[in-house]
Amino acid sequence: MGKNKFPAGWNEQRVKKVLRHYETQSDEAAAAEDDIAFSRADAAVMEIPKHLVPDVRELLARKVA
């Protein structure tokens, strides 16, 4: 098995910390976190068909890069 590749600024310890956060989070805390995310003025949430997700990710990657 090859070595994992992490995005810049990420490492195995950071990934484990994030996983621990979400795996131990209560349903109430998760719902509150979602409410905050959906109410942000500087971001949008869109529903798209699953089959378009790879194309959207590619477009976003090109725009950010």
N, C-alpha and C positions, 0 to 999 in steps of 0.2 A: 504494500500500500504506500502511495506517495505521500509526501508531506503536504499538510493543508496550507492553502494560500489564503491570507486574510487581507482585507482592504487596508489601505494606509491608515495607521493609527490603531489598528485592531490587532489583538493577539489571542491566544487560547484562553488566557486568564480573563480577559474582558468578555469574551463570548460566554464563558461559564458563568460570569457574574450576571450577565443579561438573562441567560437561561434560568438561573436560580431565581431572579426577580419575578419573571413571568410564571414559572412553575409553582411558586409559593404564594402568588398574589390571590387574594380573595376575589370572588365574583363582584362584590361591591366596589372594590378598589379598581378592578379592571373596567367596570362600567363607568366609574368616575373619570378614569384616564381617557376612555373613549370620548366621553362628553367634552372634555377639554380639547381633545384633538379635533373634533368635529366643529367646535365653535371658534377655531382660530381664524382670524381675519386675513392672514397672509398665506393661507393654504386652501386647497379645494379637494373635496372628496368626490370621486366619480365612480359610477358603476359602469363597467364595460364587460362585454362577453368574454368568458375565459379564453376562448381561442385567440383573442386579440392581445392578451397580456404579453406574450413574448415580443410582439411588434411594438407595443407601447413602451415596454422597457428599453428596447433598442433605440427608439426615437428619443426617449429621455436621456439615455446614456450619451447619445451624440450631442444633444443640446447642452448637457452639463460639461462635457469634455472640452 
